[in-house]
Amino acid sequence: MKKRYSIILVIILFLFLGNFTADGPEFVIEEENVEITVLEDSSLDIWYFLTIKTTFGPQRGIYFGIPKEDILDYSVTSGNTMLDVEKQGTKLKIYFPAIADSGDVTRLKIHLLVPEMVYKDEEGRVGVEFYPAWWDYQQVNALRVKFIAPEGVTKEDLGCYPAPADNFGEEDGRAFAYWERVLNSGEKFRCGISFPEGYVTNVAEEKPSAGNLPLFIGLAIIIIVVLAIAFGIYKAVKAAKKMYTDPIMSMESLGVRKDLDNIEAAVLLGAHPFKIINILLFGLVKKGKIKILKWDPVKIEILPSRKEEKSYHCPNCGAPMRGESEKEFCEYCGCEVVYEGKTFYYENQFLLKGIKKDGTLDVNGIKLVLKSLNRTVDRKIKGYCRRDTEKYYKERIEKYWGELKKISPEERYRLFGEKAGWLMIDEKFDDKAGSTFRDVDVMFRPTSWWLWYNLPKGQYSGKEFAKEFGKGKSSIEKNPGISAKKLAGIIAPRAIAHSGKSCVCACVHCACACACVSCACACAGGGGF
């Protein structure tokens, strides 16, 4: 009988360990950079920048914990690619852009918008606590957390709890607290800020009820102990395997940042918000995502994707089309039709937040898009020479103007269409476009996305083409249908500041008022698949 029980126990243990010995991925978090901004409605705008090194592949993606289930928005990008994400309760299942093998490095940008995160604190103060995403079995070699207070809060008003901040400062007129840590596998880091009342709305009076939390914690401890024993056996079997790399702390070398796209370059150069909106609209039109119905003020139609649309018609003559590829020529009028292209992170935000149901622009959504762009460009330019980078993009735009004048009139229309998103950044666009096409007698017939940009049908000489295109461009930059005042100050040129651990203020602890922030939101533990 005892022998039978022993055999059963061995079988159960073998099956249990099978979960661990399966060919699951192993990885290390080389960098986890987190920026948390407290918005005026008490929600948190959170950006994660993760650098993940796969040490044992293949790895298809990660499970990423989020602060609460009812988040308002989430998106994940890698480079300029939007990634597939499945929301599973308080976790996101994020698929990598490509399967990662051992030694591969994957970089992710994760955006979360989390509502109702500010709570009453001690008398006259409010605050928020936060656990950055933590990992069940992965070490975090470099965790950097930047907590940005609401507009109007000074760094003297800012308190931190429970961990004293490594640094305090102000950026773009907003106070922030900053921490750096190295975390072991399963380790959590708790941080938070507090500030005087009156800077945010929708403050919760009481912290969420703990409910059955003690029971849950007790059960969790039992489960963790059992798993730890089993995992210990698993680790012994694979003892020789090194899972982690040494902590890495690095800074990008100074120089020119050459990988900005045209919208990011426009932000860097301090273009007016209306100009940025216009260039963004132009890009979405070219990708077949929207159609401009009218200017002054602008009204937009979001076009259905090819997966949603059951029939396709030429925008020039209305003839039916197959819609089987991204580019197709109409069999009736010869019009070239481009259906759609891959969208960038800010274009997805614009489609989700920047357009009202009636097709007009949503100023609050536009603000979110522009703020997101501004933050992204600031991050990309850190460690680089801003002055030289601005010079690089100005020269790049001039180079495109020069190329236009060197080619044949027929090719000039084509190249202008390709580079217009860059050329529109130029403050002297109207004059340069006019001179580029003034002597072009070859007629141009707008097709596909030119019509979706609301360019009238027909044929144009070069001079007429430049005039019609400039008319639409000027309309939105003068009257897009939203208030310029509400967008003032979001995009503005600024000098780049370099900072590191060596600039930690000697009196940081003096500015850190004791705060008893009442609620902490912890993300669920993350892992890989």
N, C-alpha and C positions, 0 to 999 in steps of 0.2 A: 504493500500500500504506500509506504513512504517513498519507495522507488518510483511509483507511478506519479505521486505528487511532485517529486523532484523533476521528472521528465516534463510534466505539464508546466512547472515553473520556468524551466529552461526554454521551453517553446514560447511561452508568453514573453519572456525577456527578449528572446531572439526577434519575435515579431515587433516588439516595442522599439528595439534598437534599429529595426529596419527603417523606421521613419528617419533616423539620423544618418544611417549609412547609405541611404539612397544618394544618388549623384546630385545633391543640391549644391548651389553655388556658394562660394565663400568670397567675401570682399571686405575692404577696409574703406572707411570714410576718411579720405585724405584732408578734405576741407569741408566744413559746414558753416557757411556765412549766412547770418540771419539779420534782416532789417525789419523791425516792427514799428509801424507808425500808428499812433493813436489818432483816429479821426474825430471830427467834432460831434459825430453822432454816437460815440462810444464804441464804434467798431474798430477792428484792427486790420490794417493793410499790411500783409506779411509777405516778404520775399525771401526765399531760400535759394542759395547758390551752392550746389553740392558737386564735389569732385569725388567720384567713386572709382576705386581701383579693384578690378576683379582679380582675386588671387587664385581661384579655382573655378573654372567655367565648365560648361557654358552658362551664362546668366542672361535671362530674358528681361529682367526688370527688378523692381523693388516694391515692397509694401511700405507706405509712408504714413505715419500717424498724424492726425490732424486734431486741433484743440477740442472741437465739438462736432456733433453730427450735422447740425443745421447751419453750415457755412453758406454764405451768400454766393460765393463764386470761387472757382478754382481752375487753374490751367497749368500745364507743364510744357516747357519747350527745351529743346537741345539744339543750340545754334539758332537757326531760323526755322526749325521744324517743330510744329505742334505735335505732341505725342499723344498716343491713346492712353486714356485714364479711365479706370473703373472705380467708382466710389462704393466702398463696402463699409457702411457704418462710420466708425471713426478712423478709417484707414482709406488711403488711396492705393489702388494697384496700378503702378506706373510701368508701362512697357518701354524699354529702351528703343532708340531709333534703329538699332541693329543688335543682334545677339552678341554679347561680349564674351570673348575667350580669356583665358588666363593671361594676365599682364595688360589687358585693355583698360583704358581709362575713359569713363563716361562722365560728361558734365551736364547737369540738369539745372534749369531755372524753374522754380515752383512758386506760383502766386496763389495766395489765399486771401479771401475777404471774410472776416469772421465778425458777426454782429454781437452786440451787448456784452462787452468784455470789461467795462469799467464799473467798479463798485464803490460804495461808501467806505471811507476809511475812518481814521480818527477825526475828531471834530474839525470841520472846515476843510477837510481834504478828501480826495478820491484817489483811486489807484487801480492798478492791474498787475497781476503776476502771470508768469508764463514759464512753461517748460519747453525749450526748443526740442525738436524731434530727437528722440533717443533710440538706441539700437540694441536689440536683445543680445546679439553675439558679435557685434562689430565695435572696434575701437574708433574713436574720433580723434584723429591726430591734431586737428586744429579747429576749434569751435570759436567763432567770433560772433558776438551778439551786439547789435546796435538798437537801442530802444529810443525812439524819437517821440518827444512829448507833443501835445497839441500846440497849434499856433498861439503865440502870446505868452506861453510859459517860459520863464527864464531859467538858466541853469542854477541860479541861487534858490529858485522855488522847488527845484527837483529833489525828490528823495528816492532812495533805492532800498530794496529789501528783498530777500534776506541777505544776499551777497553784496558787499560793498562794490561799487563800480570801479573798474580799473582806470576809467577816465570819464570826465564830463566835458562837454563842449557845446558849441552852437554852430549850426550849418544852415545857410539860407534862412537865418532868423529863427530857427527852431532849436530848442535845447535837446540834447541827447545824453544818454548814459551808455557806456561801452564796457564789454567784458570779453576776456579771452580765456579759454580753458582747453585742456586735453582730457578727454573722457575715456575711461575704461569701458569695456563691453557691459551693457546693461546699466551703466551709470547715468543718472539724470542730473541736470543742472537747473536750479530754480532761480529765477531773477525777476525783478519787477521794478516799477517806478510808481511814485505818488506825486501829486501836485495839488494846488489849491482848487477849490470848487469854482465853477463858473466858466470853465473853458470847454466843457463838453456837455451835451444833452443826453437824455436817456440813461442816466446813471441808475443802476440797480440799488435799491435800498438795503437789501439783505443778500448775503451770499447764498448760493444754491444749497438746498438741503442735502445732508450727507446720506440720508435714507438708510439703505442696507449696506453702507460702506464698510463698517467693521466686519460684518459677516463676509462680505466680498473679499476683504483683505485677508481674513483668516483662511478662506478657501484658496485664495491666490498663493499664500505662503506654502500651504500643503502641496499644491500643484508644482510650485517652483522647486521645492525640496526634491520631489520625486523626479522632476525633469533634470535637476542638477545632478542627481546620482547617475541617471541614465546617460546624461551627456558626458559625465566624467569618464564613464566606461568607454564611450565613443571616442573621446579625446585620447584615451590611453591607446586605443587601437591605431589611431592616426598620430601618435606622439611626435613623429619626426617631421610633421608638416608645419611649416611656418605660415601663419595666417596673416600677420600684420607687418606693416613696414614701420620704420622709425618715424617719429614725429617730424613733420616738414613745416617750416615757416619760411615763406619766400615772398619776395616783392618783385613785380615786373620791372624790367629795366626801362629807363627813360628813353623816349624817342617818339616817333610818329605812329599813331594808331591808324592803320590803313584799312581796317575791315568794317568800318561803319557803312550802313546802307544810306540811301539818299535822304530818308526821313530823319535818321539819326544825325546825319551831317547837317541837315537844316536846323535841328535842335542845337547842335554844337555851335553853329554860326549865329545863333540868336535870332532866327527868323521869327517874324510875327506869327502868333498862333493861327490867324486866319490863313496865312500862306501855308503853314504846315498842314492844316486841315485840307486845303485845296490839293496839295501834292498827294496826301493820303487818299483822297477821293479819286484822283487821277489813277493812282496805282491799283485801287480796287476796281475801277472801271476797266483797266487793261486786263485784269485777271478774270473779268466776267462775273464779278461778285455783285456789282451794283449797276444801276442805270440812273443817270441824271435826268429827271423829268423836266425840271425848269431851274433857272437861275433867279437870283434877286427877288426873294430869298431862295436858297437852294431847297429842292425837294427831291428825294431819293427813293428809288424802288430797289429793294434787295432782290436780286435775281435768284431763282431756285437753282440748286446744284443739279448736275446732270443725273444724279441718283434720284432726285425728287421730281424732276421734270419729265413728263410723259411725251411731250412733243416739242420740236425745235423748229424755229422759223428764222429766216434771214432778217436781220434788223434793217437791211437796205430795201429789199423788195417784198418781204413777207412770205417768200416761197418756203415750202417745207424742207427740212434738212434732217440728216440721219442722226447727228449728235453722237457719233461713235468715237471721236477723238477730240483732243483739246483744240486742234486747229482743223478747219474744214473750209472748202471753197464752195460757194453757192453754184449749183449747176445752171441757174437761170441768169443771174447777173454777174457772176464771177467774183462776188464779194468774199473777201477772206474773213472768216469768223473765228475768233478765239474765244472758247467757252469759259475756261477758268484756269487759274494757276494756284500754286501753293501760297497760302497767306502767312504773314509774319505775326508775331505775338501782339503787336499794337493794332494790326488790322482786325484780328479776331476780337480784341477788346472793343474796337470801334463798332464792329458789326453787332456786338452784344449790347453795348451800353450807349453808343453815340447817336443812334437813330431812333426816333419815336415811331409809334405805330402809324402815324399819319405821314411819315416820310420826311418830316423836318428834323433838324438837328437838336439833340438833347444836350443842353449846356453842361449839366452836371456830369453826364457821361463823357463829354468831351474833356472836361476837367480831369477826370480820372485817367483818361488815355494820355493826355499831355503830361500829367504828373508822373505817370508810369514811364513815359518816354524820357522825361527829364532825369529821373532817378537812374534809369538804365544807362543813359549816356554818361552821367557823372561817374557811375561805377566803371564803365568801360575806359574812361579817360584817365582814371586814377593810376598814377605811376608813369604816365606818358606826358610829353610836353604839349600842353594845350595850344600854345601859340603856334608851334610848328605844325601841329595837326590841323589847326584851322587854315594855315597857309597851304597845306597840302591839298585840302578839299577845294579851296578857292582856285588853286592852279589846275586842279582836275576839271573843274567846271569850265575854265577858260580853254583848256585843251579840247573839250567837246565842241565848244563854239568854233575853234579853229578847224577841227576835222570836218565840220559841216560845210565850210566854205571851200574845202579842197576836193569835194566829190561832185559827181554829176547831179543835175537837178532832180532826176528820178530817184537817185539814191538819197538825196537830201531829205525828202519827205520820210523815207523809211528810217534813216538814222535819227532824225528829229523825234519820231515816235518812240524810238528805243531810249533816247537820252532825255526826253522832255522832263521826266521826274527829277533829274539832276539840274537841268537848265533853269527850271522854274524857281530854284533857290536864289538865282542871281537877282540882285536888286534892279539891274538894268535889263531885265528880261525883255520887256516890250520893245525897247530900242534895238536890242541885238537881234531879236526874232524878226523885226521889220527889215533890218538891213540884210539879214541872211536870205530872206525870200523876196526881197524887193524886185530883183531882176530875173526871177524865175518865171518863165512863160509856160513851162510844161504844166498842163492841167492836172489837178489832183482831185480824185473822187474819194471822199471819206468812206471807210468801210468799218464793219464790226465795232470795235470799241470806240472809234472816233464818234460814231453815232450815239453810243451809250453815254459819251461825254457831252451829249446834247449839241454836237456840231451839226448844223443843218445839212440835209441831203442836197446833192447837186455836185457841180464841178467848180473848182476854184483855181485861179492863177496863184502863184506864190504869194503875191501881195495880199490877195483876198483871203487866202488860207491863214496867214499870220494875223490878219485883222479879226477873223471870226474866232480863232483860237484865243486870242488875247481878250476878246469880248467876254467869253465865258470865264476865263481866269480872273479878270478884273471884277466881275460880278460877285463872285464868292469872297474875294479878298476885301471887298468893300461892304457887302451886305449878305452874310451867310444866314441871317435870321436869328443870330444869338448875340448877346451883349459882349462887347469887347472888354468892358470893365470887369466882368466876372472871370475873364481869363487873364487879366493883367498880372504880370509878375511871375507867371508859371514858367515861361521860357525866357531866360535872360542870360546873356554872356556873363561868365564869372571866371575869376582867376582860379587855377587849380591849386589846391593845398595838398602837401604831402605829409602824411602822419604815420607813426608807427609806435611801438611800445616805448621807444625812448622819449616820446613827448608826453608821457603820463604826468599829469600835474602833481607837484609835491604835496599839495594840500587837498588832494581829492577827498580824503575822509572828512575834511571840515565842511565840505558842501553837501555831504550825504546826511540829510536829516533822517532821524529814525522814523520809519514808516511801518505801520501795521496793516499792510494791504490785506484785504479780507478774503480774496479768492484767487486761487491759482488754477490754471487750466493746463493739464498735462496731456501731451499727445500720446497716443498709443505707441508701443514699441514697434520699431520697424524691422524689416528683414528682406531677404531676397528670394527670387524664384527663377 
